[in-house]
Amino acid sequence: MTTLRAALCQVASPSDPAGSLALVADAVAAAAGAGAQLAVLPEAAMARFGTPLAAVAQPLDGPWAQEVRRLAHAAGVVVVAGMFVPATDGRVHNTLLVTGPGVEDRYDKVHLFDAFGVRESETVAPGSRLVTVDVAGVRVGLATCYDLRFPALFTALARSGAEVVVVPASWGDGPGKAEQWELVVRARALDSTSWLLACDQAEPTTAGLEPVPGAAGGIGRSLAVSPLGEVRDRLGAAPGVLVVDVTTEEVAAARERLPVLQHARPLPGV
């Protein structure tokens, strides 16, 4: 059995990338202080939605990512944090930077949030690559926010070896959205018989920030869900850190009891 200690670092990001680094530094320090091997920050940790993304986007060797890298290596923690990287067509990629001892990768959000009156694809270019990384002997898959509504991504990650899937998010508020957040996180855990660690942006007003009209600002409620869809722990709306121990033993037991990955069959036209 392998145990991975993860810290879900629920923050309310400002619009200024330089200012957000203070939140990242505090989060990484809190994760390291709790003995976590993995620190997960939300989507858009670099700068919250409602900020002109092209103006704040930086390459992966730019100052924002380099400082996150430095913090991760200094603390001995693998960090996952949402940022924006320039794309070749004038848009940006909605990217998860994954960095720390022995780990360096990126995941560009595949499914773009063109829903509920929002058109993410106008400013964001989609990714196309499935990403998993090894953290302390555990295979970890990457997904972002709206990806949660697409079960095939999560079963593909599980078939690629992922035992844990981390999902940074900036989940928009609205009627029924909080209920949908928990529903889809729990469903994707069951689909993939994997741990789901979903870290959302804190609700902005809980951190003294004014919401940006029309932007997905986050509702908090980060949660850790077992491979059988049980909520093991959660946060409220305000900033906070949720530390959870996940075991590969539970993944193996769930996949033996509920072998949906083995039983899935191709369907005509799908």
N, C-alpha and C positions, 0 to 999 in steps of 0.2 A: 504493500500500500504506500502511495505517495501522497503527502499532504502539501497543499499550496495555501499559504496565507496571503489573502488579497485585501487591499484597502480600497473601498469605493469612496472617492474624494469628491463629494458633492459641493460644488462652488457656484457662485453667481459671477460669471465673468464680466468685466467691464468692456468698454469699446476700445480700449487702448492696449495693444499687445505688450508694451513695456509694463503697464500697470498689472496685467494679468500674471506676469512672472512672479510677483510677490505671492499671489495665491498658490501658484504651482510650487513655489519654494516651501510655503507653509504646509501644503498637502504632502509633499514628498517627505518632509521632516516628520510629520505626524505618522505617515505610513511606516517609515523606518523605525520610529520610536515604538510602534506597536509590533515590531518584528515581522512586518509584511515583506514578502518577496516581490509583490506586484502592486503597483499603485495605479488605479484607473481614474482618470479625470474625464469630464464630459466632452462631448462634441462641442466645437467652438470654444474650447478652453482658451484659445489665443485671443479671441475677440468675439463678443456675442453677436448673434444675428441682429440685423438692423444697422450694423456697421457696413459701410461700403467695402465689400470684400476685396475687390481688386486693389484698393488703396492700402490694405493691411497685409495682403498676401506676401509671403516670403519663401524663398527656396529652402530646401531641407538643409543646406549649409549656411543659412542666414542666421542672424543674431538670436532670433527667438528659439529656434530649434537647437542651436548650439548651447544656449544656456540651459534648456531642459535636459540636454545630454549631460552637461556638466553636473547638474543637480542629481540626476539619476546615478551617475557613476560615483559621485562623492558619497551618496547615501547607500550605495550597494543595492539599489532597488530598480527593477524594471518598471518603466513608466509608460503608460499609454495616455496620450493627450491629443485632443482635437485641434487642428490648425488648418490654415488655408495656404495652398501652394499654387503659384501661377501655372496655368495650363497653356498649351501651345496656341489655342484659338482665341485668347483674350479673356477667357473665363478663368476660374480657379478650380482646383480640386479641393473637395472637402475631405481632408486627409487625417488619418490617425497616425501620429508619430509613435513608434514603438522603439524604445531605446533604454539601454542599461547594460549591466555587465553581461557580456556574451551575446547580446541581442541587439540587432539594428534592422528595422524594416519599416514599411509604410503600408497602410491600407487606404485606398481611395474609394470613397462611398460609391457603391454600384447603383443603388436605387435612389433616384432623386425625387424630392418631395414636391411633386406637381399635383397637389391635392388640397382640399379645404380652402381653396382660393389662393394658394401660394404657388409660385412658379420657380422652384429652386433651379431648374435647368436653364433659366435665363442667365444666371450668373455662375453656375457651377457645371463643370464637365464631369461626366460619369467615369468611374473606374471600371475595370473589367477583370481584375485579378483576385482570386481567392487567396487569403493569407492566413497562415497559421505559424506560430512561433513556439519554441520550447522555453518554458520558464521553470527553473528548478525541477526539471524532469517531468513536467506536465505539459501536454500539448494544448495550446491556447489559440482559439480562433477569434477573428476580428469581424465585427459588424458595426453598423452605425444607424441609430435612430430608425428612419423609415424602412431600412432593411428588415426590421422586425415583422413587417407585413408580408414577407415573402419566404414561406417555409422552406423552399428548395435550397436557399442559400445555407440554411442551418443544417439541413441533412447532408448537403455537400461538404460542409466543414467537418461534420462528424465522420463522414466516410473518408475524409482526408486525415483523420486521426485526432481531431479536436475532442478533448474531454471537458473543456471549459470554453465557453464563448463569452467574451466581454463585449458589451454594447454601450459605448458612450452615446449620449443623446442630448438633444435640446428639444424636448417634447412640448409642442404647442398646447396651450390651454384652450378650453372650449367645452361645450356641452358633451358629456360622455367621454371626454378624452382621458381623464384620469383612470376611469374604469377600463378603457381600451388598452392603456399602457400596461396595467397589470395583467390583463387577459392575454395580450400577445406575448409578453415575456414568458408567462407560464406555459403558453401553448408551444412556443419555440423550444423550451426545455423538453417538453414531452415529445415533440417531433424528432428531436435529435438525441434524446436521452443523454443530455449533457447538462452540466451546470451552466446556468445563465446568470451573469453578473452585469446588471444594467445600471449604469451611472448617469443620472440626468443632471442638467443644470438646476440649481436651486431656484425656487420661485423668486424673481428679482426683488420684489418689495421686502422680502425677509432679510435682504442684505442692504437695504437702503437705496436700491436702484429703481428708477422709474422704468416701467415696461416700455418697450419700443412698439408703438402701434403697428399691427400687421406682421410683427416678427415673432418667430417661435422662441419664446424666452425661457422655457423650462417650467416644470411644475414640482421639481424635487421628486420625492418618493422613490429614490433609488432602492433597488432590492436585489437580494440574492435568492435564487430559486434552484432547488435540487433537480437532479435528472428525472425525477418523477413528478415535477411540477409543483412541489411544495414550497411555499414562501418560508425561508428560514430566518430572514431578518430583513428589516427595511428602515429607511429614514423617513422623516416628515418632509415638509416643504422647505425648511431652512437649511443653510449650509451645515455640513457635518461630515464625519468620516465613519463609515461602516466597515468594520474589520470582520472578515469571515474566513474560516478554514474550510477548504474543499478537498475532498479525498477522491483519488482515482478508484478506490474500492467501491464507493457508492455508484460510480459510473458503470463499472463492470457488473455490479449486482443488478442495476436497473436494466442494463442491456441483456442480461440473462433472463430476467423476469418479463421484460417487455421488448422482444427482439424486432421492433418495427423496422430498423435499418436493414435487417436480413429479409424481412417478409415483403418489403415493398416490391411491387411488380410494375413493369412498364405498361402503360395504358395506350390504346389506340388514339392517335391524334395529340398526344401529350409529349 
